[in-house]
């Protein structure tokens, strides 16, 4: 490499460093709102185009600066586990990580400004950097998760509180030199006390998880002994369900078990112990109950006897039953028959008032899914009970149309994917024919209504999906962002074609032609624009491209079915020309 070339590289590196340094100066002295291209160039005495030359953009400069100052990347490289870490090593790492975060964050004014910026305004850049930290942090946190799985404590929540608490104490101290709960970070003793508190909080959480684990092991060992006689009788009765001697012994054994289990239950001192006790014992009894269940048998005597014991055991502590508890198949069969009758009555009522057939199918999902064929859990039954109860209590005030029923289901936490899809289609239909500004106004109103519905329960139908109001709000926000307002003075195409099809039918039909090579358009976005510009549909003179595109993928049978005879007639005419 020539000397001139080497000097040029050194000069470029020096210029980059100057830009990074001036970002730090602006951030600490003027705040993040002052970080603008012209301000940076003026303070540095450089051409603002150098930012684009060296960093690609202002965002590129900011990302480089944040990555340069963000101590989390070296933290993640420094705080690593051995190949096979035990609980003590994992606990010690998180103590060290949280203590080091508090110490380094307290000393780094630039990092304080970065975190303040991150929590003060929405920024795609700050979100991406935060997400990168989350990915690395998750690699550490997942090592702790197995130790807390049955403890009713989420270790991630503990670390989140320690992290957020550390940030808040330092930021308040720097902003107003104030104290938090009597802790003054100007005091060396108080800072030391915070370090001790971090250590103890992590330590206590691990102690709790370990004690909970030990309690569960002891309970399991004890129950293995208590259930020996029941399991022996169960094996005999599986071979011969009518063995009178075994049935007589079973009746006595179940009464003994009821006394023993109720006595042990009353001796437990906290909700976690009770929940673990129920999980262990009901799971074991549920397995034995299922071994004796025959869905086509009129009577399941042994299964019913065990189910009765489970019912007696849980009747007083029902609120403490774990959501993940598997339900016996006999119980599911009995309840499914009861709720089938309730659903038929409710379904007939909703049909009478004209509820859309597709929405009816969706509304019936909680009833239909509760059968002995699937693996039903306590949460499924608890949700179904509340779901039916709300409809029953609504009585004469039942929803009068699809729109009202949609809001009732939102209030019930019904977050099934098919319901969410139905909601977005319903809202899309309300936007049909509206200009950009009107559509945005409508969606903003709908977003407000979603969060103002009467919440009937804090439960959700599917615990693995986000709440339905959040999912709909996300869709509405994305739709608003994608809407482009049509200029008020735009001239409508006087030569546009008038079709008898609905907007949904037109979109589906044209998309089908597009897919089969009838059109030579570069992409569906352009194609949708041309459809919107050149067609008017049944009851709708003005179409919008986003609305047209969203309808191209409909699976609505009521929209598709009328097209079939029309297309068949066209095909018949074409074939007649070939004769």
C-alpha positions as CSV (number, residue, x, y, z in Angstrom):
1,X,0.0,0.0,0.0
2,X,1.4,3.4,-1.0
3,X,2.0,6.1,1.6
4,X,-0.6,8.4,0.0
5,X,-3.2,5.6,0.2
6,X,-2.4,4.9,3.8
7,X,-2.7,8.6,4.7
8,X,-6.0,8.8,2.9
9,X,-7.4,5.9,5.0
10,X,-6.1,7.5,8.2
11,X,-7.7,10.9,7.2
12,X,-11.1,9.1,6.5
13,X,-10.9,7.4,9.9
14,X,-10.1,10.7,11.6
15,X,-13.0,12.4,9.9
16,X,-15.4,9.6,10.9
17,X,-14.2,9.9,14.5
18,X,-14.9,13.7,14.5
19,X,-18.4,13.1,13.3
20,X,-19.0,10.5,16.0
21,X,-17.5,12.9,18.7
22,X,-19.7,15.8,17.6
23,X,-22.8,13.5,17.9
24,X,-21.8,12.9,21.5
25,X,-21.3,16.6,22.2
26,X,-24.7,17.5,20.7
27,X,-26.5,14.7,22.6
28,X,-25.0,15.7,26.0
29,X,-25.3,19.4,25.6
30,X,-28.4,20.0,23.4
31,X,-30.3,16.7,23.5
32,X,-31.4,14.2,20.8
33,X,-33.8,16.7,19.1
34,X,-30.8,18.8,18.0
35,X,-29.2,16.0,16.0
36,X,-29.8,17.3,12.5
37,X,-27.5,17.2,9.5
38,X,-27.0,21.0,9.2
39,X,-26.3,21.3,12.9
40,X,-23.7,18.6,12.8
41,X,-22.0,20.1,9.8
42,X,-22.0,23.6,11.3
43,X,-20.5,22.5,14.6
44,X,-17.8,20.4,12.9
45,X,-17.1,22.9,10.1
46,X,-17.5,20.2,7.4
47,X,-19.6,19.7,4.3
48,X,-22.8,17.9,5.3
49,X,-22.4,15.7,2.2
50,X,-19.5,14.0,4.1
51,X,-22.1,12.3,6.3
52,X,-23.6,10.6,3.3
53,X,-20.1,9.8,1.9
54,X,-18.8,8.2,5.1
55,X,-22.0,6.8,6.7
56,X,-24.6,6.5,3.9
57,X,-27.1,8.7,5.8
58,X,-27.7,10.5,9.1
59,X,-29.3,7.3,10.3
60,X,-26.1,5.4,9.4
61,X,-24.1,8.0,11.4
62,X,-26.4,7.6,14.4
63,X,-26.3,3.8,14.3
64,X,-22.5,3.8,14.2
65,X,-22.4,6.3,17.1
66,X,-24.8,4.2,19.2
67,X,-23.0,0.9,18.5
68,X,-19.7,2.7,19.4
69,X,-21.1,3.8,22.8
70,X,-23.5,1.0,23.6
71,X,-21.8,-1.2,26.3
72,X,-24.2,-4.1,25.9
73,X,-22.3,-5.6,22.9
74,X,-19.0,-6.0,24.9
75,X,-21.1,-7.1,27.9
76,X,-22.6,-9.9,25.9
77,X,-19.1,-10.9,24.8
78,X,-17.8,-10.8,28.4
79,X,-20.7,-12.4,30.2
80,X,-20.8,-15.9,28.7
81,X,-21.7,-19.3,30.2
82,X,-19.4,-22.4,30.2
83,X,-20.4,-25.3,28.0
84,X,-22.6,-26.9,30.7
85,X,-23.5,-24.2,33.3
86,X,-25.3,-25.2,36.5
87,X,-27.8,-23.1,38.4
88,X,-25.1,-21.4,40.5
89,X,-23.2,-20.3,37.5
90,X,-26.3,-18.9,35.8
91,X,-27.4,-17.1,39.0
92,X,-23.9,-15.6,39.4
93,X,-23.8,-14.4,35.8
94,X,-27.0,-12.5,36.1
95,X,-25.9,-10.9,39.4
96,X,-22.7,-9.7,37.8
97,X,-24.5,-8.6,34.6
98,X,-27.1,-6.5,36.5
99,X,-24.5,-5.0,38.9
100,X,-22.2,-4.1,36.0
101,X,-25.1,-2.5,34.1
102,X,-25.9,-0.3,37.1
103,X,-22.3,0.7,37.6
104,X,-21.4,1.4,34.0
105,X,-24.7,3.2,33.2
106,X,-24.2,5.5,36.2
107,X,-20.8,6.5,34.8
108,X,-21.7,6.9,31.1
109,X,-23.5,10.2,30.3
110,X,-23.7,9.4,26.6
111,X,-25.3,6.0,27.2
112,X,-27.8,7.7,29.6
113,X,-28.7,10.1,26.7
114,X,-29.1,7.2,24.3
115,X,-31.5,5.3,26.7
116,X,-33.4,8.5,27.3
117,X,-33.7,9.0,23.6
118,X,-34.8,5.4,23.2
119,X,-37.8,5.7,25.6
120,X,-38.8,9.3,24.6
121,X,-39.9,8.9,21.0
122,X,-40.7,6.3,18.4
123,X,-37.7,5.6,16.2
124,X,-37.1,2.7,13.8
125,X,-33.4,3.0,14.4
126,X,-33.7,2.8,18.2
127,X,-36.1,0.0,17.9
128,X,-33.7,-2.0,15.7
129,X,-30.8,-1.5,18.2
130,X,-33.1,-2.4,21.1
131,X,-34.2,-5.6,19.2
132,X,-30.6,-6.6,18.7
133,X,-29.9,-6.3,22.4
134,X,-33.1,-8.4,23.1
135,X,-31.9,-11.2,20.8
136,X,-28.5,-11.4,22.6
137,X,-30.2,-11.1,26.0
138,X,-32.6,-13.9,25.2
139,X,-29.7,-16.3,24.7
140,X,-28.7,-15.8,28.3
141,X,-32.3,-15.7,29.7
142,X,-33.3,-19.0,28.1
143,X,-30.6,-20.8,30.2
144,X,-32.5,-19.7,33.3
145,X,-36.0,-20.5,32.1
146,X,-36.0,-24.3,32.9
147,X,-35.2,-23.6,36.6
148,X,-38.3,-21.3,36.9
149,X,-40.7,-23.3,34.7
150,X,-42.9,-24.7,37.6
151,X,-42.2,-21.9,40.1
152,X,-45.0,-19.4,39.1
153,X,-42.2,-16.8,38.8
154,X,-41.0,-15.4,35.5
155,X,-37.3,-14.7,35.8
156,X,-37.4,-12.5,32.8
157,X,-39.8,-10.2,34.7
158,X,-37.3,-10.0,37.6
159,X,-34.4,-9.0,35.3
160,X,-36.7,-6.5,33.4
161,X,-37.5,-4.8,36.7
162,X,-33.8,-4.7,37.8
163,X,-32.8,-3.3,34.4
164,X,-35.6,-0.7,34.2
165,X,-35.2,0.3,37.9
166,X,-31.5,0.9,37.4
167,X,-32.1,3.0,34.3
168,X,-34.8,5.1,36.1
169,X,-32.8,5.7,39.3
170,X,-29.8,6.9,37.3
171,X,-31.8,9.0,34.8
172,X,-33.7,10.8,37.6
173,X,-30.5,11.4,39.5
174,X,-28.9,13.0,36.5
175,X,-32.0,15.0,35.5
176,X,-32.9,16.6,38.9
177,X,-30.3,15.3,41.3
178,X,-33.2,13.7,43.2
179,X,-33.6,10.6,45.4
180,X,-35.7,7.5,44.7
181,X,-37.3,5.9,47.8
182,X,-34.7,7.6,49.9
183,X,-31.8,6.3,47.8
184,X,-29.3,9.1,46.8
185,X,-26.9,8.1,44.1
186,X,-24.6,10.9,45.3
187,X,-23.9,8.7,48.4
188,X,-21.3,6.0,48.0
189,X,-23.1,3.9,50.7
190,X,-26.4,4.1,48.8
191,X,-24.8,3.1,45.6
192,X,-23.3,0.1,47.4
193,X,-26.7,-0.7,48.9
194,X,-28.2,-0.8,45.4
195,X,-25.5,-3.3,44.3
196,X,-26.3,-5.5,47.3
197,X,-30.0,-5.3,46.6
198,X,-29.4,-6.4,43.0
199,X,-27.5,-9.4,44.3
200,X,-30.1,-10.3,46.9
201,X,-33.1,-10.0,44.5
202,X,-31.5,-12.4,42.0
203,X,-30.4,-14.7,44.8
204,X,-33.9,-14.8,46.4
205,X,-35.6,-15.5,43.1
206,X,-33.3,-18.6,42.6
207,X,-33.9,-19.7,46.2
208,X,-37.6,-19.6,45.7
209,X,-37.5,-21.5,42.4
210,X,-35.3,-24.2,44.1
211,X,-37.5,-24.5,47.1
212,X,-40.5,-24.8,44.9
213,X,-38.8,-27.5,42.9
214,X,-37.9,-29.5,46.0
215,X,-41.4,-29.2,47.3
216,X,-42.7,-30.6,44.1
217,X,-40.2,-33.5,44.2
218,X,-41.3,-34.4,47.7
219,X,-45.0,-34.2,46.8
220,X,-44.4,-36.4,43.8
221,X,-42.6,-39.0,45.8
222,X,-45.3,-39.0,48.5
223,X,-48.1,-39.3,45.9
224,X,-46.3,-42.2,44.2
225,X,-46.8,-44.1,47.4
226,X,-50.4,-43.0,47.9
227,X,-51.5,-44.0,44.4
228,X,-50.0,-47.5,44.5
229,X,-53.2,-49.3,45.5
230,X,-55.3,-47.3,43.1
231,X,-53.0,-48.2,40.2
232,X,-53.0,-51.9,41.1
233,X,-56.8,-52.0,41.1
234,X,-56.9,-50.0,37.9
235,X,-54.8,-52.7,36.1
236,X,-57.1,-55.4,37.3
237,X,-60.2,-53.5,36.1
238,X,-58.7,-52.8,32.7
239,X,-58.5,-56.5,32.2
240,X,-62.0,-57.2,33.7
241,X,-64.2,-54.1,34.1
242,X,-66.8,-56.2,36.0
243,X,-64.6,-57.8,38.6
244,X,-66.9,-57.3,41.6
245,X,-64.1,-57.7,44.2
246,X,-61.9,-55.2,42.5
247,X,-64.8,-52.7,42.2
248,X,-65.6,-53.1,45.9
249,X,-62.0,-52.4,46.8
250,X,-61.9,-49.5,44.4
251,X,-64.8,-47.8,46.1
252,X,-63.1,-48.1,49.5
253,X,-59.7,-47.0,48.1
254,X,-61.3,-43.9,46.5
255,X,-62.9,-42.9,49.9
256,X,-59.5,-43.4,51.6
257,X,-57.7,-41.3,49.0
258,X,-60.3,-38.6,49.3
259,X,-59.7,-38.3,53.1
260,X,-55.9,-38.4,52.7
261,X,-55.8,-35.8,49.9
262,X,-58.2,-33.4,51.5
263,X,-56.2,-33.6,54.7
264,X,-52.9,-32.9,52.9
265,X,-54.6,-30.1,50.9
266,X,-55.7,-28.4,54.2
267,X,-52.2,-28.5,55.5
268,X,-50.7,-26.5,52.6
269,X,-49.9,-22.9,53.5
270,X,-49.8,-20.9,50.2
271,X,-51.3,-20.8,46.7
272,X,-48.2,-22.1,44.9
273,X,-48.1,-25.2,47.1
274,X,-51.8,-25.8,46.5
275,X,-51.4,-25.3,42.7
276,X,-48.5,-27.8,42.6
277,X,-50.4,-30.3,44.8
278,X,-53.4,-30.1,42.4
279,X,-51.2,-30.3,39.3
280,X,-49.5,-33.5,40.5
281,X,-52.5,-35.4,41.9
282,X,-55.1,-34.4,39.3
283,X,-52.7,-35.2,36.5
284,X,-52.1,-38.7,37.9
285,X,-55.8,-39.4,38.5
286,X,-56.7,-38.0,35.1
287,X,-54.4,-40.5,33.4
288,X,-56.0,-43.4,35.3
289,X,-59.5,-42.0,34.5
290,X,-58.6,-41.9,30.8
291,X,-57.3,-45.5,30.9
292,X,-60.9,-46.6,31.7
293,X,-62.7,-44.3,29.3
294,X,-64.5,-45.7,26.2
295,X,-66.2,-43.0,24.2
296,X,-68.8,-45.4,22.8
297,X,-69.6,-47.1,26.1
298,X,-72.9,-46.0,27.7
299,X,-71.5,-46.2,31.2
300,X,-67.9,-45.6,32.3
301,X,-68.2,-46.8,35.9
302,X,-64.5,-46.7,36.9
303,X,-63.8,-43.5,35.1
304,X,-66.8,-41.9,36.6
305,X,-65.8,-42.9,40.1
306,X,-62.4,-41.4,39.7
307,X,-63.9,-38.3,38.1
308,X,-66.2,-37.9,41.2
309,X,-63.1,-37.9,43.5
310,X,-61.4,-35.3,41.3
311,X,-64.5,-33.1,41.5
312,X,-64.7,-33.4,45.3
313,X,-61.0,-32.5,45.6
314,X,-61.3,-29.4,43.4
315,X,-64.7,-28.0,44.4
316,X,-63.3,-25.7,47.1
317,X,-60.1,-24.6,45.3
318,X,-61.2,-24.2,41.7
319,X,-59.7,-20.7,41.2
320,X,-56.2,-22.2,42.0
321,X,-56.4,-25.0,39.4
322,X,-53.4,-24.6,36.9
323,X,-54.5,-23.4,33.5
324,X,-52.3,-26.1,31.9
325,X,-54.0,-29.0,33.7
326,X,-55.2,-31.7,31.3
327,X,-58.9,-32.6,31.6
328,X,-60.1,-36.2,31.7
329,X,-61.8,-37.3,28.5
330,X,-64.9,-38.4,30.3
331,X,-65.3,-34.9,31.7
332,X,-64.8,-33.4,28.3
333,X,-67.4,-35.7,26.7
334,X,-70.0,-34.8,29.4
335,X,-69.4,-31.1,29.2
336,X,-69.3,-31.1,25.4
337,X,-72.8,-32.5,25.2
338,X,-74.1,-29.9,27.7
339,X,-72.4,-27.0,25.8
340,X,-73.5,-28.4,22.4
341,X,-77.1,-27.9,23.5
342,X,-76.4,-24.4,24.7
343,X,-74.7,-23.5,21.5
344,X,-77.6,-24.8,19.3
345,X,-80.0,-22.6,21.3
346,X,-77.7,-19.6,20.9
347,X,-77.0,-20.3,17.3
348,X,-80.7,-20.4,16.4
349,X,-81.2,-17.1,18.1
350,X,-78.3,-15.4,16.2
351,X,-79.5,-16.9,12.9
352,X,-83.0,-15.3,13.5
353,X,-81.5,-11.9,13.8
354,X,-79.5,-12.3,10.6
355,X,-76.0,-12.8,11.8
356,X,-73.6,-13.7,8.9
357,X,-73.1,-17.4,8.5
358,X,-69.3,-17.1,8.4
359,X,-69.4,-15.1,11.7
360,X,-71.7,-17.8,13.2
361,X,-69.1,-20.5,12.4
362,X,-66.4,-18.4,14.0
363,X,-68.5,-17.7,17.1
364,X,-69.1,-21.4,17.6
365,X,-65.4,-22.3,17.7
366,X,-65.1,-22.4,21.6
367,X,-68.1,-24.7,21.7
368,X,-67.1,-26.9,18.8
369,X,-63.5,-27.4,19.9
370,X,-64.4,-28.7,23.4
371,X,-64.5,-32.5,22.8
372,X,-62.9,-35.6,24.2
373,X,-60.9,-36.1,21.0
374,X,-58.5,-33.3,21.6
375,X,-56.3,-32.5,24.6
376,X,-58.4,-30.1,26.5
377,X,-57.0,-28.1,29.4
378,X,-58.5,-26.3,32.3
379,X,-58.1,-23.0,30.6
380,X,-60.2,-24.1,27.7
381,X,-63.1,-25.1,30.0
382,X,-62.7,-22.0,32.2
383,X,-62.9,-19.8,29.1
384,X,-65.8,-21.7,27.6
385,X,-67.8,-21.3,30.8
386,X,-67.2,-17.5,30.9
387,X,-67.9,-17.3,27.1
388,X,-71.3,-19.0,27.3
389,X,-72.2,-17.2,30.6
390,X,-71.8,-13.8,29.0
391,X,-74.0,-14.7,26.0
392,X,-76.6,-16.2,28.4
393,X,-76.6,-13.1,30.7
394,X,-76.8,-10.8,27.7
395,X,-80.3,-12.3,27.0
396,X,-82.5,-9.9,25.2
397,X,-79.6,-7.5,24.7
398,X,-77.9,-9.9,22.3
399,X,-76.0,-8.2,19.4
400,X,-78.4,-7.0,16.7
401,X,-75.9,-7.3,13.8
402,X,-72.5,-8.5,12.8
403,X,-70.8,-5.3,13.9
404,X,-72.2,-5.5,17.4
405,X,-71.3,-9.2,17.7
406,X,-67.8,-8.4,16.6
407,X,-67.4,-6.0,19.5
408,X,-68.9,-8.5,22.0
409,X,-66.3,-11.1,20.9
410,X,-63.5,-8.6,21.3
411,X,-64.7,-7.9,24.8
412,X,-64.6,-11.7,25.5
413,X,-60.9,-11.8,24.5
414,X,-61.7,-14.1,21.6
415,X,-58.4,-14.0,19.7
416,X,-58.8,-16.9,17.3
417,X,-57.1,-16.2,14.0
418,X,-60.3,-16.7,12.0
419,X,-62.1,-14.1,14.1
420,X,-59.3,-11.6,13.6
421,X,-59.5,-12.2,9.8
422,X,-63.2,-11.7,9.9
423,X,-62.8,-8.4,11.7
424,X,-60.3,-7.1,9.2
425,X,-62.6,-8.0,6.3
426,X,-65.5,-6.3,8.0
427,X,-63.5,-3.1,8.5
428,X,-62.2,-3.3,5.0
429,X,-65.8,-3.5,3.7
430,X,-66.7,-0.4,5.7
431,X,-63.9,1.5,3.9
432,X,-65.1,0.6,0.4
433,X,-65.6,3.6,-1.7
434,X,-64.1,6.0,0.7
435,X,-61.2,8.4,-0.1
436,X,-58.0,8.2,1.8
437,X,-58.8,10.9,4.3
438,X,-62.3,9.4,5.0
439,X,-60.9,5.9,5.3
440,X,-58.2,7.1,7.8
441,X,-60.8,8.9,9.9
442,X,-63.0,5.7,9.9
443,X,-60.1,3.5,11.0
444,X,-59.1,5.9,13.8
445,X,-62.7,5.8,15.1
446,X,-62.7,2.0,14.9
447,X,-59.4,1.8,16.7
448,X,-60.8,3.8,19.5
449,X,-64.0,1.7,19.7
450,X,-61.9,-1.5,19.9
451,X,-60.2,-0.3,23.1
452,X,-63.5,1.0,24.5
453,X,-65.5,-2.2,24.3
454,X,-66.9,-3.6,27.6
455,X,-64.3,-6.2,28.8
456,X,-66.1,-9.2,30.1
457,X,-63.0,-11.1,31.1
458,X,-59.2,-10.8,31.4
459,X,-58.9,-14.2,29.8
460,X,-58.1,-14.8,26.2
461,X,-59.2,-17.7,24.1
462,X,-55.7,-18.6,22.8
463,X,-53.0,-18.0,25.4
464,X,-50.3,-18.3,22.8
465,X,-51.6,-15.3,20.7
466,X,-51.7,-11.6,21.5
467,X,-55.0,-10.1,22.7
468,X,-57.5,-9.4,19.9
469,X,-57.7,-5.7,20.5
470,X,-53.9,-5.4,20.2
471,X,-53.9,-7.5,16.9
472,X,-56.7,-5.3,15.4
473,X,-55.0,-2.1,16.5
474,X,-51.8,-3.3,14.8
475,X,-53.7,-4.1,11.6
476,X,-55.5,-0.7,11.7
477,X,-52.3,1.2,12.2
478,X,-50.6,-0.6,9.3
479,X,-53.6,0.0,7.1
480,X,-53.7,3.7,8.0
481,X,-50.0,4.0,7.2
482,X,-50.5,2.3,3.8
483,X,-53.4,4.5,2.8
484,X,-52.7,7.2,0.2
485,X,-55.1,10.0,0.1
486,X,-56.7,10.7,-3.3
487,X,-56.3,14.4,-4.2
488,X,-59.6,16.2,-3.8
489,X,-59.5,17.7,-7.3
490,X,-58.8,14.4,-9.1
491,X,-60.9,13.9,-12.2
492,X,-62.8,10.5,-12.2
493,X,-62.3,8.5,-15.4
494,X,-65.4,9.1,-17.5
495,X,-64.7,6.0,-19.6
496,X,-64.5,3.6,-16.7
497,X,-66.3,0.3,-17.1
498,X,-69.4,-0.3,-15.0
499,X,-69.7,-3.9,-13.8
500,X,-72.6,-5.7,-12.0
501,X,-70.1,-7.4,-9.7
502,X,-69.3,-6.3,-6.2
503,X,-65.9,-4.9,-5.4
504,X,-64.9,-8.3,-3.8
505,X,-66.1,-10.3,-6.8
506,X,-64.3,-8.0,-9.3
507,X,-61.1,-8.1,-7.4
508,X,-61.2,-11.9,-7.2
509,X,-62.1,-12.3,-10.8
510,X,-59.4,-9.9,-12.1
511,X,-56.8,-11.5,-9.9
512,X,-57.7,-14.9,-11.3
513,X,-57.3,-13.6,-14.9
514,X,-54.0,-12.0,-13.8
515,X,-52.7,-15.3,-12.4
516,X,-53.6,-17.1,-15.6
517,X,-51.6,-14.7,-17.8
518,X,-54.5,-12.6,-19.3
519,X,-52.7,-9.4,-18.3
520,X,-49.1,-8.2,-18.7
521,X,-48.7,-5.9,-15.7
522,X,-45.5,-5.6,-13.7
523,X,-47.0,-6.4,-10.2
524,X,-50.3,-6.5,-8.3
525,X,-49.8,-2.9,-6.9
526,X,-49.9,-1.4,-10.4
527,X,-52.6,-3.8,-11.5
528,X,-54.8,-2.8,-8.5
529,X,-54.4,0.9,-9.3
530,X,-55.6,0.3,-12.9
531,X,-58.6,-1.7,-11.7
532,X,-59.5,1.1,-9.3
533,X,-59.1,3.7,-12.0
534,X,-61.0,1.8,-14.8
535,X,-63.9,0.1,-13.0
536,X,-66.9,0.9,-10.9
537,X,-68.8,-1.9,-9.2
538,X,-72.3,-2.6,-7.9
539,X,-73.2,0.3,-5.7
540,X,-69.7,1.7,-5.7
541,X,-68.5,4.3,-8.2
542,X,-65.1,4.9,-6.7
543,X,-62.6,2.1,-5.8
544,X,-59.3,2.4,-4.0
545,X,-56.3,0.4,-5.0
546,X,-55.5,-0.8,-1.4
547,X,-59.0,-2.0,-1.0
548,X,-59.0,-3.8,-4.4
549,X,-55.8,-5.6,-3.6
550,X,-57.0,-6.7,-0.1
551,X,-60.0,-8.3,-1.7
552,X,-58.0,-10.3,-4.2
553,X,-57.4,-13.1,-1.8
554,X,-61.0,-13.5,-0.4
555,X,-62.3,-17.0,0.5
556,X,-65.8,-15.7,1.1
557,X,-68.1,-18.4,-0.5
558,X,-70.9,-15.9,-0.8
559,X,-68.8,-13.7,-3.1
560,X,-67.2,-16.6,-5.0
561,X,-70.4,-18.7,-5.7
562,X,-72.2,-16.2,-8.0
563,X,-69.1,-16.0,-10.3
564,X,-69.1,-19.7,-11.1
565,X,-72.3,-19.9,-13.4
566,X,-71.2,-16.7,-15.2
567,X,-67.7,-18.0,-15.9
568,X,-69.2,-21.4,-16.9
569,X,-71.6,-19.6,-19.4
570,X,-68.6,-17.7,-20.9
571,X,-66.6,-21.0,-21.3
572,X,-69.6,-22.6,-23.0
573,X,-69.8,-19.8,-25.5
574,X,-66.1,-20.0,-26.3
575,X,-66.3,-23.8,-26.8
576,X,-69.3,-23.3,-29.1
577,X,-67.0,-21.3,-31.4
578,X,-64.7,-24.3,-31.8
579,X,-67.5,-26.6,-33.1
